[in-house]
Amino acid sequence: MHRLITLVAATAFVALMGAAMFLLAGTTNAPAIWLYLAIRVGFNAACVLAMSEDVARERLKPGPGAKAEPVYNIGTGIAWVAHILLACLDLGRFGWSAGFPTWLQVLGVLGTLGGMGLVVWALRHNEFLSGRIRIQAERGQHVVDSGPYAIIRHPNNAGGCLIGLCSGLVLTSWASIPPILIYVWLTAWRTLNEERVLFAELPGYPEYAQRVRYRFVPGVW
């Protein structure tokens, strides 16, 4: 039931976002927007198929002990709204990015699919993948070190950053990229805050961090 609610809510959000995007663009003749929305719909379905009922329940309504994250939530929300706003104005009204290379859009689609695949992979392996920073003691949370977690410590956040960085390429809009850089910075900052909690409160995490050294990109960070 929680997975179905998640799917319905996510689909409704994409529908509303699509309507807003075409309204901002002033036209529905915007293939890049249609492509972007189609990818988002497929991603939502893949996430719901990958997650368990328990994960869906946790992500819809996190349990007790969730940390307040006003800076991250407000900051990333503003960044994404600015990203979408600039992309739509660019594509439909002002044409700031006219002549955007097709090969770069294709590269953006591939990068987006790669980031989404990483998120879905993480959902398949991590039964404790909450949308909030909290230790789920009531569910017996433990360190997950299988799948992508055997390679990097935060595949969900890494995948989200890759999706964000490639989003402007999918939308063929140079103007929409700067706000996403703020989103990526805030996500990296949030990851460090999350790790402080994991090191302090999740048994076995310090040992796991010694085995898996990198957070987002092997050999880099």
C-alpha positions as CSV (number, residue, x, y, z in Angstrom):
1,M,0.0,0.0,0.0
2,H,2.8,2.4,0.9
3,R,4.5,1.7,-2.4
4,L,1.3,2.4,-4.3
5,I,0.9,5.7,-2.4
6,T,4.5,6.6,-3.3
7,L,3.9,5.9,-7.0
8,V,0.6,7.8,-7.1
9,A,2.1,10.8,-5.3
10,A,5.3,10.8,-7.4
11,T,3.3,10.5,-10.7
12,A,1.0,13.4,-9.6
13,F,4.0,15.5,-8.7
14,V,5.6,14.9,-12.2
15,A,2.2,15.8,-13.8
16,L,2.0,19.0,-11.9
17,M,5.6,19.8,-12.6
18,G,5.1,19.2,-16.3
19,A,2.1,21.5,-16.4
20,A,4.1,24.2,-14.6
21,M,7.1,23.7,-17.0
22,F,5.0,24.1,-20.1
23,L,3.3,27.1,-18.6
24,L,6.6,28.7,-17.9
25,A,7.9,27.8,-21.3
26,G,4.8,29.2,-22.9
27,T,4.6,26.2,-25.3
28,T,4.2,22.5,-25.3
29,N,6.5,22.3,-28.3
30,A,9.5,21.6,-26.2
31,P,10.9,18.1,-26.9
32,A,13.5,18.4,-24.1
33,I,10.9,18.9,-21.5
34,W,8.9,15.9,-22.7
35,L,12.0,13.8,-22.6
36,Y,12.9,15.0,-19.1
37,L,9.4,14.2,-17.8
38,A,9.3,10.8,-19.4
39,I,12.6,9.9,-17.7
40,R,11.3,11.1,-14.4
41,V,8.2,8.9,-14.7
42,G,10.3,5.9,-15.5
43,F,12.6,6.6,-12.6
44,N,9.6,6.9,-10.2
45,A,8.3,3.5,-11.3
46,A,11.8,1.9,-11.0
47,C,12.2,3.2,-7.5
48,V,8.8,1.9,-6.4
49,L,9.6,-1.5,-7.8
50,A,13.0,-1.5,-6.1
51,M,11.9,-0.5,-2.6
52,S,10.2,-2.6,0.0
53,E,7.0,-1.7,1.8
54,D,9.1,-0.9,4.9
55,V,11.3,1.5,3.0
56,A,8.3,3.1,1.3
57,R,6.6,3.6,4.8
58,E,9.8,5.1,6.2
59,R,10.2,7.5,3.3
60,L,6.6,8.6,3.4
61,K,6.6,9.1,7.2
62,P,10.0,8.8,9.0
63,G,9.9,7.4,12.5
64,P,11.2,9.1,15.7
65,G,14.5,10.7,16.0
66,A,14.8,12.3,12.6
67,K,17.2,15.3,12.6
68,A,15.9,18.7,11.5
69,E,17.5,19.8,8.2
70,P,16.0,23.2,7.4
71,V,19.1,24.6,5.6
72,Y,19.3,21.5,3.3
73,N,15.6,21.2,2.7
74,I,15.0,24.9,1.9
75,G,18.3,25.3,0.0
76,T,17.9,22.3,-2.3
77,G,14.2,23.2,-2.8
78,I,15.1,26.7,-4.0
79,A,18.0,25.3,-6.1
80,W,15.7,22.9,-8.0
81,V,12.9,25.5,-8.5
82,A,15.5,27.9,-9.9
83,H,16.9,25.1,-12.1
84,I,13.5,24.3,-13.6
85,L,12.4,27.9,-13.9
86,L,15.6,28.9,-15.8
87,A,15.4,25.8,-18.1
88,C,11.8,26.5,-19.1
89,L,12.3,30.2,-19.7
90,D,15.4,29.4,-21.7
91,L,13.7,26.7,-23.8
92,G,10.4,28.5,-24.4
93,R,10.8,32.2,-24.2
94,F,14.4,33.5,-24.5
95,G,16.5,30.8,-26.3
96,W,19.6,31.5,-24.3
97,S,21.0,28.1,-25.1
98,A,20.1,28.0,-28.8
99,G,22.3,25.5,-30.7
100,F,22.8,23.3,-27.7
101,P,24.8,20.2,-29.0
102,T,22.7,17.1,-29.5
103,W,25.6,14.9,-28.5
104,L,25.8,16.7,-25.1
105,Q,22.1,16.1,-24.5
106,V,22.6,12.4,-25.3
107,L,25.5,12.4,-22.8
108,G,23.2,14.0,-20.3
109,V,20.5,11.4,-20.8
110,L,23.1,8.6,-20.3
111,G,24.5,10.3,-17.1
112,T,21.0,10.8,-15.8
113,L,20.1,7.1,-16.3
114,G,23.4,6.2,-14.7
115,G,22.5,8.3,-11.6
116,M,19.0,6.9,-11.5
117,G,20.3,3.4,-11.8
118,L,22.6,4.0,-8.8
119,V,19.7,5.2,-6.7
120,V,17.6,2.2,-7.7
121,W,20.5,-0.1,-6.9
122,A,20.8,1.5,-3.5
123,L,17.1,1.0,-2.8
124,R,17.4,-2.7,-3.7
125,H,20.1,-3.2,-1.1
126,N,19.4,-0.8,1.8
127,E,16.3,-1.6,3.8
128,F,17.0,1.5,5.9
129,L,17.2,4.1,3.1
130,S,15.2,6.9,4.8
131,G,14.6,10.3,3.4
132,R,15.8,11.8,6.7
133,I,18.9,11.5,8.9
134,R,18.0,9.1,11.7
135,I,19.0,5.8,13.1
136,Q,16.1,3.3,12.8
137,A,16.7,1.5,16.1
138,E,13.2,0.2,16.2
139,R,13.8,-1.6,12.9
140,G,17.2,-3.0,14.0
141,Q,19.2,-0.8,11.6
142,H,22.7,-2.2,10.8
143,V,25.5,-1.3,8.4
144,V,24.7,-2.3,4.8
145,D,27.8,-3.2,2.8
146,S,26.4,-5.0,-0.2
147,G,25.7,-3.8,-3.7
148,P,26.8,-0.2,-4.3
149,Y,27.6,0.1,-0.6
150,A,30.6,-2.2,-1.2
151,I,32.0,0.5,-3.5
152,I,30.9,3.9,-2.0
153,R,29.3,4.8,1.3
154,H,26.5,7.0,-0.1
155,P,25.3,5.8,-3.5
156,N,21.9,7.3,-3.1
157,N,23.3,10.8,-2.5
158,A,25.9,10.3,-5.2
159,G,23.2,9.2,-7.7
160,G,21.1,12.2,-6.8
161,C,24.1,14.5,-7.5
162,L,24.7,12.9,-10.9
163,I,21.1,13.2,-11.8
164,G,21.2,16.9,-10.9
165,L,24.4,17.6,-12.8
166,C,23.0,15.9,-15.9
167,S,19.5,17.5,-15.7
168,G,20.5,20.7,-17.4
169,L,22.1,18.7,-20.3
170,V,18.9,16.7,-20.8
171,L,16.9,20.0,-20.8
172,T,19.5,21.5,-23.2
173,S,19.9,24.6,-21.0
174,W,23.2,26.1,-20.0
175,A,21.3,28.7,-17.9
176,S,19.8,26.1,-15.6
177,I,23.1,24.5,-14.5
178,P,24.4,27.0,-11.9
179,P,21.5,26.4,-9.3
180,I,22.3,22.7,-9.5
181,L,25.8,23.3,-8.4
182,I,24.3,24.7,-5.2
183,Y,22.2,21.5,-4.8
184,V,25.3,19.4,-5.2
185,W,27.2,21.4,-2.6
186,L,24.3,21.1,-0.2
187,T,24.0,17.4,-0.7
188,A,27.7,16.9,0.0
189,W,27.4,19.0,3.1
190,R,24.4,17.0,4.2
191,T,26.3,13.8,3.6
192,L,29.0,15.0,6.1
193,N,26.3,15.7,8.7
194,E,24.8,12.3,8.1
195,E,28.1,10.7,8.6
196,R,28.6,12.4,12.0
197,V,25.4,10.7,13.1
198,L,26.4,7.3,11.6
199,F,29.8,7.3,13.2
200,A,28.4,8.2,16.6
201,E,25.2,6.1,16.7
202,L,25.3,3.2,14.2
203,P,27.4,0.2,15.5
204,G,29.9,-1.0,13.0
205,Y,30.0,2.1,10.9
206,P,33.5,3.3,11.8
207,E,34.8,-0.2,10.7
208,Y,32.8,-0.1,7.5
209,A,34.2,3.4,6.7
210,Q,37.7,2.0,7.0
211,R,36.9,-0.7,4.5
212,V,34.9,1.5,2.1
213,R,36.9,4.8,2.0
214,Y,35.0,6.9,-0.4
215,R,31.6,8.6,-0.1
216,F,30.6,9.4,-3.7
217,V,33.4,8.7,-6.2
218,P,36.0,5.9,-5.8
219,G,39.5,7.4,-5.6
220,V,38.2,11.0,-5.3
221,W,35.8,11.6,-2.3
